[in-house]
């Protein structure tokens, strides 16, 4: 381990993945390890899987860990696509104990917040001005919000009500797969969702991410929005990178992404 290397673990509804990260470039330092998210995805089961990831790399330094949940002062306050027993769990304390880390060396933050931190810091420096939102389309829809490059943590824009339905049930990438939607049909749903979001926060730019961003040319050009649309460059690695950055800087969801004071 060097001062320029961090370590992140990204916990999602279907997979748990982690790797060392070059903090200068925001790239993984080597191949990541990915495990299936255990079912049920209880705190004990998930923490044990995260420990397997850290042990695989024999990591000894600070660790950043994401959760698909609102996280405040290390405590999970919601649970999206993981077991509801996470609600109220001291996630930072649990991971610290399970991974055998010294106190204060584990940072836990929302998964989309971590992805946004990575994209704003390393991929889209223009996002340090104005209002930027990042949306990750996967099992659900995660969101991160930035004002002048500074994170406003724990937004849950994926749970907006769109035409009487939770947005995730309308436009998550998993819905495209489960319902066999074509890219044009799914893009129409995404556009409807983003139009509602635009009317609420009027972002200067929207960064779209998640694994489906690898196929951005199949659906992003179909979107009709006022905001500028950017494509996340780190795709499914963004959560790992952002988590590692949060751990290295030691301030969790308050991690600074901008260059200003």
C-alpha positions in Angstrom: 0.0 0.0 0.0 1.2 3.5 -0.8 -0.3 7.0 0.0 -1.5 7.1 -3.6 -3.5 3.8 -3.3 -6.9 3.3 -1.6 -9.3 0.5 -1.4 -13.1 0.4 -2.1 -15.9 -2.1 -1.8 -19.1 -1.5 -3.6 -22.2 -3.4 -2.2 -25.1 -3.7 -4.5 -28.3 -5.7 -4.7 -26.8 -8.4 -6.9 -23.0 -8.1 -6.4 -20.3 -7.1 -4.0 -17.1 -6.0 -5.7 -13.8 -4.4 -4.5 -10.3 -3.5 -5.6 -7.3 -1.3 -4.8 -7.6 2.1 -6.5 -4.9 4.5 -7.8 -6.1 7.7 -6.2 -4.1 9.9 -8.6 -5.8 8.6 -11.7 -9.1 7.2 -10.3 -8.5 3.8 -11.9 -8.5 0.4 -10.4 -4.9 -0.7 -9.6 -5.7 -4.3 -10.9 -8.6 -6.7 -11.5 -11.5 -6.4 -9.1 -13.0 -9.3 -7.2 -16.8 -9.6 -7.4 -19.0 -11.9 -5.4 -22.7 -12.5 -5.6 -24.6 -10.6 -2.9 -25.6 -13.2 -0.3 -29.3 -14.0 0.1 -30.8 -12.9 2.4 -28.6 -9.8 2.2 -28.6 -9.3 6.0 -25.9 -7.2 7.8 -24.0 -10.3 9.0 -24.0 -12.0 5.6 -23.0 -9.0 3.7 -20.3 -8.0 6.1 -18.8 -11.5 5.9 -18.7 -11.2 2.1 -17.1 -7.8 2.3 -14.4 -9.3 4.6 -13.7 -12.0 1.9 -13.1 -9.3 -0.6 -10.7 -7.4 1.6 -8.9 -10.6 2.6 -8.5 -11.6 -1.0 -6.3 -8.5 -1.5 -4.7 -8.7 1.9 -5.6 -5.0 2.4 -4.3 -3.4 5.6 -5.2 0.3 5.1 -8.4 2.4 5.3 -11.4 1.0 3.5 -14.4 2.7 1.9 -17.6 0.8 1.6 -20.8 1.7 -0.2 -24.3 0.6 0.7 -27.6 1.0 -1.3 -28.9 3.0 1.6 -29.1 6.4 3.2 -26.1 6.4 5.5 -25.7 9.1 8.3 -22.8 9.0 10.7 -22.1 5.4 9.7 -25.6 4.2 10.4 -27.9 2.8 7.7 -31.2 4.6 7.7 -32.9 2.9 4.8 -32.4 -0.3 2.8 -32.9 -0.5 -1.0 -32.3 -3.9 -2.6 -30.8 -5.3 0.6 -32.4 -6.8 3.7 -34.5 -4.4 5.7 -32.7 -5.5 8.8 -30.0 -3.0 7.7 -32.2 -0.1 8.9 -30.8 1.3 12.1 -27.6 -0.9 11.8 -24.3 0.7 12.8 -22.8 -0.2 9.4 -19.4 1.4 10.1 -19.1 -0.4 13.4 -20.1 -3.7 11.9 -17.7 -3.5 9.0 -14.9 -2.3 11.3 -15.4 -5.4 13.5 -15.9 -7.9 10.7 -12.9 -6.7 8.6 -10.7 -6.4 11.7 -9.9 -2.7 10.9 -8.7 -0.2 13.5 -11.4 2.2 14.7 -11.9 5.2 12.4 -10.5 3.5 9.2 -13.8 2.4 7.6 -15.9 4.9 5.8 -19.5 3.9 4.8 -21.5 6.0 2.3 -24.4 5.7 -0.1 -23.4 3.8 -3.3 -24.6 6.4 -5.8 -22.9 9.2 -3.7 -19.7 7.2 -4.1 -20.1 6.8 -7.8 -20.9 10.5 -8.2 -17.8 11.5 -6.2 -15.7 9.4 -8.5 -17.2 10.8 -11.7 -17.1 14.5 -10.6 -13.5 14.2 -9.3 -11.9 12.2 -12.1 -14.2 12.3 -15.2 -16.2 15.5 -15.4 -14.4 18.4 -13.9 -16.9 20.8 -15.4 -19.3 19.5 -12.7 -17.5 21.6 -10.2 -19.8 24.5 -11.3 -23.5 24.6 -11.0 -25.9 21.8 -10.2 -25.0 18.2 -11.3 -26.9 15.0 -10.6 -25.6 11.5 -11.3 -28.0 8.6 -11.7 -27.0 5.0 -11.7 -29.3 2.6 -13.5 -29.0 -1.0 -12.3 -31.0 -3.1 -9.9 -32.6 0.2 -8.8 -31.9 3.8 -9.5 -29.3 5.5 -7.4 -28.7 9.3 -7.3 -26.1 11.8 -6.2 -26.4 15.6 -6.2 -23.6 18.1 -6.4 -23.7 21.9 -6.0 -20.5 23.5 -7.3 -18.8 20.2 -7.1 -19.7 19.6 -3.4 -21.8 16.5 -2.6 -25.3 16.9 -1.1 -25.4 13.4 0.4 -28.2 10.8 0.6 -30.6 12.0 -2.1 -33.1 9.3 -3.1 -34.3 10.5 -6.5 -34.7 6.9 -7.7 -37.8 6.7 -5.5 -39.7 9.7 -7.0 -43.3 8.9 -7.8 -43.7 8.8 -11.6 -47.3 8.4 -12.9 -48.2 6.7 -9.6 -45.2 4.3 -9.5 -41.9 4.3 -7.8 -39.3 5.5 -10.5 -37.2 2.3 -9.9 -40.2 0.2 -10.9 -40.5 2.2 -14.1 -37.0 2.8 -15.4 -34.3 0.8 -13.6 -32.1 -1.2 -15.9 -33.3 -4.4 -14.2 -36.9 -3.5 -15.4 -35.6 -3.4 -18.9 -34.2 -6.9 -18.6 -37.1 -8.4 -16.6 -39.7 -7.0 -19.0 -37.7 -7.6 -22.2 -37.9 -3.9 -23.2 -36.1 -2.7 -26.3 -33.7 0.2 -25.8 -36.1 2.7 -27.4 -39.0 1.5 -25.2 -36.8 1.7 -22.1 -35.3 5.1 -23.1 -38.9 6.5 -23.3 -39.4 5.5 -19.7 -36.0 6.9 -18.6 -36.9 10.2 -20.5 -40.2 10.4 -18.6 -38.5 9.9 -15.3 -35.7 12.5 -16.1 -38.2 15.0 -17.3 -39.9 14.9 -13.8 -36.5 15.2 -12.1 -35.6 18.1 -14.3 -38.8 19.9 -13.2 -37.8 19.5 -9.6 -34.1 20.5 -9.5 -33.3 22.0 -12.9 -29.8 20.5 -13.1 -27.1 22.0 -15.4 -26.1 18.4 -16.3 -27.1 14.8 -15.7 -24.5 12.1 -15.6 -25.9 8.6 -16.4 -24.1 5.6 -15.1 -24.5 2.0 -14.0 -23.6 -1.0 -16.1 -26.0 -0.1 -18.8 -24.0 3.0 -19.5 -21.7 0.7 -21.5 -24.5 0.7 -24.1 -25.0 4.4 -23.9 -25.0 4.8 -27.7 -28.1 2.6 -27.8 -30.2 4.9 -25.6 -28.7 8.2 -24.5 -29.2 9.8 -28.0 -32.9 9.0 -27.6 -33.3 11.2 -24.5 -35.0 14.6 -25.0 -34.1 16.9 -22.1 -33.1 20.4 -21.4 -30.1 19.4 -19.3 -26.8 18.4 -20.8 -26.4 14.6 -20.6 -23.0 13.1 -19.8 -22.1 9.4 -19.7 -20.3 8.0 -16.7 -16.8 6.8 -17.8 -16.1 4.5 -14.8 -19.4 2.6 -15.2 -19.5 -0.3 -12.6 -16.1 0.7 -11.1 -17.3 4.2 -10.0 -18.6 3.0 -6.6 -15.3 1.3 -5.8 -13.3 4.4 -6.8 -15.5 6.8 -4.9 -15.5 4.6 -1.8 -11.7 4.4 -1.8 -11.5 8.2 -2.2 -13.9 8.7 0.7 -11.8 6.4 2.9 -8.5 8.1 1.9 -9.8 11.6 2.7 -11.4 10.4 5.9 -14.6 12.4 5.7 -17.2 10.0 4.2 -20.1 11.6 2.5 -18.7 15.0 3.1 -15.7 14.2 0.8 -14.8 17.2 -1.2 -15.0 16.9 -5.0 -14.4 20.5 -5.9 -11.3 22.6 -6.1 -12.6 25.6 -4.3 -12.5 26.5 -0.6 
